[in-house]
Amino acid sequence: MKKIIYKGFLLAFLLVSGVACHELEVENLNNPDTAKVLASDSDVKTLASGMFLTWYGGTHYTGSISHLLGTAADNLTCSWGNFGMRDQSWEPRKAWDNQPAYSYASNSNYMYRNMYEGASTANTVLQVMDGGLDIGVNGADNNLVRSWSKFIQGISLGYIGLNYDKGFIVDENTTVEEIAAAEFFPYTDVLDAALTKLDEAIALAGNTFEIPAEWMNTAEPLSNDDFKKLINSFAARLVAYAPRNAAQDAAADWARAKTYADNGITESFIIQGDGWVQWINQYWVYYAYPGWGQTDMRVIHMMDNDQPEHWDDDPNFPFPPESTTPEDKRLTTDFEYKSSVPFRVERGYYHFSNYRLSRYDYLLAGWFGDMPELYVSENDLIRAEARANLGDLPGAALIINTGTRVTRGEMTPVAPTKAAIMDAIHHERHVELAATSIGIQFYEMRKRDLLQSGTFLHLPVAPQILETMGVARPFYTYGGPDAADGINASNGGWR
């Protein structure tokens, strides 16, 4: 019986799981009349239009893991239990609770399912097209929808590979028999598959088309050339952010990362807030909304060495005064000093901080406006990092010194040494990229061996998935001081 459930689950979930976004008003493809739903090219194009929102919700909504990755990385600090934030910031760290009854097991499940729902919808779109359906007059939109679908396949599988230890690999060519015998693959294989899909999307984006603005809620449509750059930047992310420790980081394919990043975006990729209807970066909201999260003292100390690096777990710890002459001027422009802390003292003073991120406070007026997802500066940091790892230290330093470290932070230019360049990249990812996209600071801390000891390096497969598959309890997990092996849980730490 368990095996039958497993097969049925995979068939529905991985091949024709249906529409992931509840906002997209299309019939669920689990129903038997798939052909009716996708009877015309306009139906298929409508289905395709909602796929990026599936990915965005799975990475940016409160149901996901973005908030708990932020606290685990000591970039965001918050003693509130919501979204797993407190549980992943205990000192010392605790193991991830991977049992179905855990309050925040749903966060891991939400992201895992969303990624595969997006990929499955892309698979369905491509299957229908492979069956002979042209999109647009005489197939005018075929390349648009194919490139778009390959992109969704790539980023969906890619973010499974970045955040989990293993996952399924399926695409439009996967047969029912293969799905019935499906197995997990290690994250490295999942990432390889993701990059293959992104390479296919890049090749298809060599054709002329436009990505409609509403598909990613951008201010304007994206030309195929700009879309091609965006795909390259997402691919660069996967290569640069995948390593689980410093040894893996040193062995990463930095030549490939350089190629992707050098062909990446030349203008920041900005999503527009729509008044909190669908398009809202909820990670940013609860990172920075007054009374919720604040910026970890470790980051504040990076901008001003006179600030403490850690708030000691002591009621007599002196409240730090406001900075007046920080080394990084963004402390005065992008952050707001707070003379009190809203957190509960019995949960640990080490959660306390005297600053919150205020850079995007314009969104608070009604949740409309620019929501940066991928800054040019993020892509430039990968360009610099790749050069530094390939031995081009002057080239890496030039990118850093013409970037936001100097132009916005007004900091001293870095010397062309690898240590200085890596320190600068680390700084920028924590300061300039705070609260943009999911996990950037976590991935950065992970590959530098800086996550506090016992912090998981990736999550296990979500318990709801394991339960549906009939895996016996208790389910496996990672993290905690007794499991700090440097492979699945950090055995390093910045403190």
Secondary structure as GFF3:
##gff-version 3
##sequence-region A 1 495
A	DSSP	alpha_helix	2	10	.	.	.	ID=ss1
A	DSSP	pi_helix	11	15	.	.	.	ID=ss2
A	DSSP	alpha_helix	34	37	.	.	.	ID=ss3
A	DSSP	alpha_helix	41	49	.	.	.	ID=ss4
A	DSSP	alpha_helix	51	60	.	.	.	ID=ss5
A	DSSP	alpha_helix	66	72	.	.	.	ID=ss6
A	DSSP	beta_strand	76	77	.	.	.	ID=ss7
A	DSSP	three_ten_helix	82	84	.	.	.	ID=ss8
A	DSSP	alpha_helix	105	130	.	.	.	ID=ss9
A	DSSP	three_ten_helix	137	139	.	.	.	ID=ss10
A	DSSP	alpha_helix	142	163	.	.	.	ID=ss11
A	DSSP	beta_strand	166	167	.	.	.	ID=ss12
A	DSSP	alpha_helix	176	180	.	.	.	ID=ss13
A	DSSP	beta_strand	185	186	.	.	.	ID=ss14
A	DSSP	alpha_helix	187	204	.	.	.	ID=ss15
A	DSSP	beta_strand	210	211	.	.	.	ID=ss16
A	DSSP	alpha_helix	213	216	.	.	.	ID=ss17
A	DSSP	beta_strand	222	223	.	.	.	ID=ss18
A	DSSP	alpha_helix	224	241	.	.	.	ID=ss19
A	DSSP	alpha_helix	246	250	.	.	.	ID=ss20
A	DSSP	alpha_helix	254	262	.	.	.	ID=ss21
A	DSSP	beta_strand	269	274	.	.	.	ID=ss22
A	DSSP	alpha_helix	282	288	.	.	.	ID=ss23
A	DSSP	beta_strand	294	295	.	.	.	ID=ss24
A	DSSP	alpha_helix	297	303	.	.	.	ID=ss25
A	DSSP	alpha_helix	330	333	.	.	.	ID=ss26
A	DSSP	beta_strand	335	337	.	.	.	ID=ss27
A	DSSP	three_ten_helix	345	347	.	.	.	ID=ss28
A	DSSP	three_ten_helix	349	351	.	.	.	ID=ss29
A	DSSP	beta_strand	355	357	.	.	.	ID=ss30
A	DSSP	three_ten_helix	361	365	.	.	.	ID=ss31
A	DSSP	beta_strand	368	374	.	.	.	ID=ss32
A	DSSP	alpha_helix	376	389	.	.	.	ID=ss33
A	DSSP	alpha_helix	393	401	.	.	.	ID=ss34
A	DSSP	alpha_helix	404	407	.	.	.	ID=ss35
A	DSSP	alpha_helix	418	431	.	.	.	ID=ss36
A	DSSP	alpha_helix	440	447	.	.	.	ID=ss37
A	DSSP	alpha_helix	463	468	.	.	.	ID=ss38
A	DSSP	three_ten_helix	481	483	.	.	.	ID=ss39
###
